[in-house]
Structure formats: C-alpha cells, structure tokens
Amino acid sequence: MRIEQIEIFQLKIKLIKPFIISLGPLEYAENIIVVIKTDQGIIGFGECSPFMTINGESIDTCFIVGKYLATGLLGKNPLLHEECSLIMDNIIYGNTSIKSAFDIAMYDIAAQNSELPLYKYLNGRTKRQKLVTDYTVSLDEPNIMADDAQKIIENGFQIIKVKLGDTKKNDIERIRLIRERIGNKTQIRIDANQGWDVKTAISILTELERFNIEFCEEPIARWNFMELSKVKLKSPIPIMADESCCDHHDAKRLIQLKACDLFNVKLGKSSGIFKALKIIRLAEKVKMKMQIGGFLESRLGFTAATHLALLSDFVVYHDFDTPLMFLEDPVVDGIKYGDHGTITLPRKTGLGASISDKYLRGLKKIVVR
C-alpha cells in the first residue's frame, strides 16, 4: 500500500463561550484536518488542535509544516507506523501537533485495512467499553465559576475539572464556592496549567485538601520539572504531569525522578498514537494511572483519543469535553455523548469518524499528490 494523495484543511469553529485557562483565553477552535488517500482506495482522517502556548504551534504553522510532512510521506506505506514516525521526525524537529494529525490518519488507514476498529487493531487491553468524561469549568471570577459548575452538574455531568492558576486567595475561594454550590458527592479535579511556583503550589494544594480534590494537573512551570517531585512529596493531592509530559522520553524522565503520580496523555503532545502507546506502556510498567485528554479537537480528534483510552486498564480518567463547547459539529459518525458524560464509540472499522465532503469543500486547503 502507498500514499498517493494528502489533503490538509484549516478548520476554524467558534466556541459557545470563551475557554479561559491561566495561559490565556480561546474563542475559536483553530484545527487542522489531514485526509490521506491510498492507492488501494482507503482514506484516513486525522485532526490536530495546535496550542501556541503549549506545543508552540498555530493553525498557520501546521499548514506550512504539514506540506513538508506530506511531501515526505507521499509514496510511503502508511501501515509502517515506526518508519512513518521517523520520516516525520527526520523532516522537522518538534511540531508534535501537526505530526499527530498525520499519524492518526495513517492509523485510521491501517485499522480499516485490517477490517477492525482502531482500538482492536491496537490490541486494546481493557474490558471497559463505556467511558465517562469530565466537564471543564473555565477560569473566571470565583462566583461565575461556581455558577458554571452548578450548571454543569444540572446538565447531568458527574465530574468537573476546574481551571486554576491565579492567586492563592482566588484559587482557594474558587474551589470553596464550587464545593459549597455542588455538594460533596461530585468529583472535582483541578488544573493549574503551570500557574504556580513551587512554594505557592504546595501551600494551595495543602489548603485544598479539605475539599476532596481527586488530583491536580501541572501545578508548576513545565521547564521546572526537576522541582515537581518536591510538590508531589508535600502535596496531599495527587499530581498529574501534563505539559511536562509530551512524549515517551519525558515520561521516562518523570518516572525516574518520581516527579508525579499520574500522566495526562494527549495525542497532540506525543506526535500521535505511535508515541502515545510508548507512554502508556512505560506507565503500565510502574503501575501509574493515566488520563487521556486533548486540546480543542472536534469529535474527530476525540474519537481517536477514545480508541487510545481503551488500550489499557491504567487509563482511568478521560477529559473529552471540548467538542461540546463548539457552536457547530462538522463530524460524521465518531463518538457519541450520552447521559452523565458517557461516551461510546461507533461500531465501524478504522477510526470511525470523518468530516463530510460538503463541509471540507468550504475550507482552505493544500493538496499534495
């Protein structure tokens, strides 16, 4: 099998309301769709959601770099995952977001070729077929966040993730008001998005212990990962590495440093499924639990994430809520959201999700053939 054509599309969709984290606000999902066509008529779809403050990419850089990657992969066998990953790495360093879109599309092709759903093609090891996502409370004034949390629970979600990373006083007040508003039964996870220094992180996490917090994502700056073990040691709340854990090399380093309790695995950080699998296997060896998350991908990207989440019983947390924040949904098939944040996969071969031709025709694109 050979790749005979690659199309790269710019997808820009407005969010229902701005999504705000400590790194700044977002009003649009600005994503890239990659469509790979083979000489055997199989078509694979992939998506990425570049995040300038996390993976250093934008929709425009992905568009440019994507052309380099497409030129390098043209004529290659998409079933050779390691070889194709190496080709992309040899073309350009980093750029993990756009690489992930190509990687997902090639895995889609491979699973279709094997006439299997993607997770079965990848020898999924978990018995779980139904996943539950959290829903994120965007960073804002404490009272507004408490209102938002209450609405989320009233809409049926069982788990909320609260964005923090401001001052100690404000962050503690946010959680106090939210817990007061929603009661003690709902699970709360927090994400500082690198917003604290070491001393502040330890202080805040110690004070938040009384509010029954499940875990905290990336409390300090990613570059300061050598100090993350100090936070983990003194925090009564488990620490999850996110921005500091991009690929398997990062994961191995964090394990050796005993820097965190948990990993947040995202396809846009790892360059796609091939390297994400390496993170999962490393975590399994040390019995470390994981979350599968993402950026602002549509249901296409999160369908790939859902397949990934079915590969290990150590993947116990799922952060798949952002497609619910879109004003429009361009995806055909793909995951479905049910009551209480449940997620189910389509019963199809491959990824099981695509973008309609009608929708794609209106998008800016590059074609490499």
Residue pairs with C-beta under 8 A, 6 or more apart in sequence:
1 38
1 39
1 40
1 42
1 77
1 78
1 79
1 109
1 113
2 38
2 39
2 75
2 76
2 77
3 36
3 37
3 38
3 39
3 73
3 74
3 75
3 76
3 77
3 78
4 37
4 38
4 39
4 74
4 75
4 369
5 36
5 37
5 74
5 367
5 368
5 369
6 34
6 35
6 36
6 37
6 70
6 73
6 74
6 102
6 367
6 368
6 369
7 34
7 35
7 37
7 360
7 365
7 366
7 367
7 368
8 32
8 33
8 34
8 35
8 63
8 66
8 67
8 70
8 365
8 366
8 367
8 368
9 32
9 33
9 34
9 35
9 355
9 360
9 363
9 364
9 365
10 30
10 31
10 32
10 59
10 63
10 363
10 364
10 365
11 29
11 30
11 31
11 32
11 33
11 47
11 298
11 330
11 355
11 363
12 28
12 29
12 30
12 31
12 59
13 28
13 29
13 31
13 298
13 326
13 327
13 328
13 330
14 27
14 28
14 326
14 327
14 328
15 26
15 27
15 28
15 29
15 296
15 325
15 326
15 327
16 325
16 326
16 327
17 138
17 325
18 25
18 26
18 27
18 138
19 25
19 26
19 27
19 136
19 138
19 296
19 322
19 325
20 26
20 138
20 139
20 140
20 163
21 138
21 139
21 163
21 165
21 191
21 193
22 139
22 163
22 164
22 165
22 166
22 192
22 193
22 194
22 195
23 53
23 54
23 193
23 194
24 53
26 296
29 49
29 296
29 297
29 298
29 322
29 326
30 49
30 50
30 58
30 59
30 296
31 47
31 48
31 49
31 50
31 59
31 296
31 297
31 298
31 301
32 47
32 48
32 50
32 59
32 62
32 63
32 66
32 97
32 98
32 101
33 45
33 46
33 47
33 101
33 300
33 355
33 360
33 363
34 45
34 46
34 47
34 48
34 66
34 101
34 102
34 104
34 105
35 43
35 44
35 45
35 105
35 355
35 360
36 43
36 44
36 46
36 73
36 78
36 102
36 105
36 106
36 109
37 43
38 44
38 78
38 109
40 113
42 109
42 112
42 113
43 109
43 354
44 78
44 104
44 105
44 106
44 107
44 108
44 109
44 112
44 350
44 351
45 104
45 105
45 108
45 300
45 351
45 353
45 354
45 355
46 100
46 101
46 102
46 103
46 104
46 105
46 106
46 108
46 272
46 300
46 304
47 101
47 104
47 297
47 298
47 300
47 301
47 304
48 62
48 97
48 98
48 100
48 101
48 267
48 268
48 297
48 301
49 97
49 268
49 294
49 295
49 296
49 297
49 301
50 57
50 58
50 59
50 61
50 62
50 97
50 98
50 268
50 295
51 57
51 97
51 268
51 295
51 296
52 58
54 243
54 269
54 295
55 94
55 96
55 97
55 246
55 268
55 269
56 94
57 65
57 95
57 96
57 97
57 98
61 95
61 98
62 95
62 97
62 98
62 101
63 364
63 366
65 92
65 95
65 98
66 98
66 101
66 102
66 366
67 366
67 368
68 91
68 92
69 88
69 91
69 92
69 98
69 99
69 102
70 102
70 366
70 368
71 368
72 87
72 88
72 90
72 91
73 84
73 87
73 88
73 102
74 368
74 369
76 83
76 84
76 87
77 83
77 84
78 84
78 105
78 106
78 109
78 110
79 106
79 109
79 110
79 113
81 103
81 106
81 107
81 110
81 273
81 274
82 274
84 102
84 103
84 106
85 99
85 103
85 271
85 272
85 274
85 275
88 99
88 102
88 103
88 271
89 99
89 271
96 246
96 247
96 268
96 269
96 270
96 271
97 268
97 295
99 271
99 272
100 267
100 268
100 270
100 271
100 272
101 272
102 272
103 267
103 271
103 272
103 273
103 274
104 267
104 272
104 273
104 301
104 304
104 351
107 118
107 121
107 122
107 272
107 273
107 274
107 304
107 351
108 118
108 304
108 350
108 351
109 350
110 121
111 117
111 118
111 120
111 121
111 122
111 349
111 350
111 351
112 349
112 350
114 121
114 349
115 349
116 349
117 307
117 345
117 347
117 348
117 349
117 350
117 352
118 304
118 307
118 350
118 351
118 352
119 307
119 308
119 310
119 311
119 345
122 273
122 277
122 307
122 308
122 311
123 311
124 307
124 310
124 311
125 311
125 312
125 313
126 310
126 311
126 312
126 313
126 315
127 313
128 310
128 313
129 310
129 344
129 345
130 342
130 343
130 344
131 306
131 309
131 310
131 318
131 320
131 342
131 343
132 158
132 159
132 318
132 340
132 341
132 342
132 343
133 157
133 159
133 318
133 319
133 320
133 321
133 337
133 341
133 343
134 157
134 159
134 160
134 161
134 187
134 189
134 317
134 318
134 319
134 321
134 341
135 152
135 155
135 157
135 159
135 160
135 161
135 321
135 324
135 341
136 160
136 161
136 162
136 163
136 191
136 319
136 321
136 322
137 145
137 148
137 149
137 152
137 160
137 161
137 162
137 163
137 178
138 145
138 148
138 163
139 145
139 163
139 164
139 165
139 166
140 148
142 170
142 173
142 174
142 176
142 177
143 177
145 162
145 174
145 177
145 178
146 174
146 177
146 178
146 180
146 181
147 181
149 160
149 162
149 178
149 181
149 182
150 181
150 182
152 160
153 160
153 182
153 186
156 339
156 340
156 341
157 340
157 341
158 186
158 187
158 340
158 341
159 186
159 187
159 188
159 189
159 341
160 178
160 182
160 186
160 187
160 188
160 189
161 188
161 189
161 190
161 191
161 319
161 321
162 174
162 175
162 178
162 188
162 189
162 190
162 191
163 190
163 191
163 193
164 171
164 174
164 175
164 190
164 191
164 192
164 195
164 204
165 171
165 191
165 192
165 193
165 194
165 195
165 196
166 174
166 195
168 200
168 203
168 204
168 207
171 192
171 204
171 208
172 204
172 207
172 208
175 188
175 190
175 208
175 211
175 213
176 211
178 188
179 188
179 211
179 212
184 212
187 214
188 211
188 212
188 213
188 214
189 213
189 214
189 215
189 216
189 217
189 317
190 208
190 213
190 215
190 216
190 217
190 237
191 216
191 217
191 218
191 242
192 201
192 216
192 217
192 218
192 219
192 220
193 217
193 218
193 242
193 243
194 218
194 219
194 220
194 221
194 222
194 243
195 219
196 204
196 219
196 220
197 220
197 221
198 220
198 224
198 227
198 230
198 231
201 219
201 220
201 231
201 235
202 230
202 231
202 234
202 235
205 213
205 216
205 219
205 231
205 235
205 236
205 237
206 234
206 235
206 236
208 237
209 236
209 237
213 237
214 237
214 238
215 237
215 238
215 239
215 240
215 261
215 262
215 317
216 235
216 237
216 238
216 239
216 240
217 240
217 242
217 264
218 240
218 241
218 242
218 243
218 244
218 264
219 228
219 231
219 235
219 239
220 227
220 228
220 231
222 243
222 244
225 241
225 244
225 253
225 254
225 257
225 259
226 257
226 259
228 239
228 241
228 244
228 254
228 257
228 259
228 260
229 257
229 258
229 259
229 260
231 239
232 239
232 258
232 259
232 260
232 261
238 261
238 262
239 259
239 260
239 261
239 262
240 260
240 261
240 262
240 263
240 264
240 291
241 250
241 254
241 259
241 260
241 262
241 263
241 264
242 264
242 266
242 293
243 269
244 250
244 254
244 259
244 260
245 251
245 254
245 260
245 263
245 264
245 265
245 269
245 279
246 269
246 270
247 269
247 270
247 271
247 275
247 278
247 279
248 270
248 275
248 278
248 279
248 282
251 263
251 278
251 279
251 282
251 283
252 282
254 260
254 263
255 282
255 283
255 286
255 288
261 288
261 289
262 288
262 289
262 290
262 291
262 317
263 279
263 283
263 288
263 290
263 291
264 290
264 291
264 292
264 293
264 319
265 276
265 279
265 280
265 290
265 291
265 292
265 293
265 308
265 315
266 276
266 292
266 293
266 294
266 295
266 305
267 273
267 276
267 294
267 301
267 304
267 305
267 308
268 294
268 295
268 297
268 301
270 276
270 278
270 279
273 304
273 308
276 308
277 308
277 311
279 290
280 290
280 308
280 311
280 312
280 314
280 315
283 289
283 290
283 312
283 314
284 312
284 314
287 314
288 314
289 314
289 315
289 316
289 317
290 312
290 314
290 315
290 316
290 317
291 315
291 316
291 317
291 318
291 319
292 305
292 306
292 308
292 309
292 315
292 317
292 318
292 319
292 320
293 305
293 318
293 319
293 320
294 301
294 302
294 305
294 319
294 320
294 322
295 322
296 322
296 325
297 305
297 322
297 323
298 323
298 326
298 329
298 330
298 331
299 323
299 329
299 331
299 334
299 335
299 353
300 331
300 334
300 351
300 353
300 354
300 355
302 320
302 322
302 323
302 334
302 335
303 331
303 334
303 335
303 345
303 346
303 351
303 352
303 353
304 351
304 353
305 320
306 318
306 320
306 335
306 343
306 345
307 345
307 351
308 315
309 315
309 318
310 345
318 343
320 335
320 343
321 341
323 329
323 331
323 337
324 337
330 355
330 356
330 359
331 353
331 354
331 355
332 353
332 354
332 355
332 356
333 346
333 348
333 352
333 353
333 354
334 346
334 352
334 353
334 354
335 343
335 344
335 345
335 346
335 353
336 343
336 344
336 346
337 343
338 344
345 352
346 352
346 353
